[in-house]
Amino acid sequence: MLPTTSVTSRSQGNGALSPRDAARHTAGAKRYKYLRRLFHFRQMDFEFALWQMLYLFTSPQRVYRNFHYRKQTKDQWARDDPAFLVLLSIWLCVSTVGFGFVLDMGFFETIKLLLWVVFIDCVGVGLLIATLMWFISNKYLVKQQNRDYDVEWGYAFDVHLNAFYPLLVILHFIQLFFINYVIISDSVIGYFVGNTLWLIAIGYYIYVTFLGYSALPFLKNTAILLYPFALLIMLYLISLACGWNFTKMLCSFYKYRVK
């Protein structure tokens, strides 16, 4: 289920883009087109965005093959359709309301939690991570012989969104069914189930992020992005040995910051 339309650019005799076409390919022009489409729902391909969300769980490599296709047809790695962002925002709102319900929060507390999760946890942290990965990949991972290529910031943000979606579903949706009855109890099985879900969610984030940057043919040594797995597993084992319950800590933090 891949788009079949293609976009070609007019070029000058020497193969370079004309000034008019070059202007259309600037980061500012791409960003303007993307933001403008946020207000035109009929122009968004929600069916394809849902396809991406499904395959981010079952076969994330297929999602990044589509990014290759976009580069060949539209000369950009980043998404030009905000449908995925819109659906992710809806998922974020619904799951956060569910979290507020499970934690027995009032209406205004749930709204405050929703605003915090959307603008701080998702957007704020996402901008920070995307900018950091954009800088690191361009500074240290670009092959010497391909200095004419660079990682688009928009692509780095897309990689974060791709990796954030499975984490969101695991921690803000699947986990909800176990919080009150299993996870926040003081039993061993409680923090084992909760911390294991955290291990899977963060592990998914690391893996999908790795796939995103390894999909770029002009990057090298992308395997180092898998190194945090070692720290993650070590922290997981330490948490089980010490009886730390990450979900219980998260719930307490959520309740604290909506007071």
Secondary structure, DSSP 8 states (H G I E B T S, - for coil): ----------B-TTS-B-HHHHHHTSHHHHHHHHHHHTT-GGGS-HHHHHHHHHHHHH-HHHHHHHHHHHHHHHS-SS-S-THHHHHHHHHHHHHHHHHHHHTT--HHHHHHHHHHIIIIIIIIHHHHHHHHHHHHIIIIIB-GGGTT----HHHHHHHHHHHHHHHHHHHHTGGGGTIIIIITSSSHHHHHHHHHHHHHHHHHHHHHHHHHHHT-TTB--GGGGGTHHHHHHHHHHHHHHHT--HHHHHHHHHHHHT-
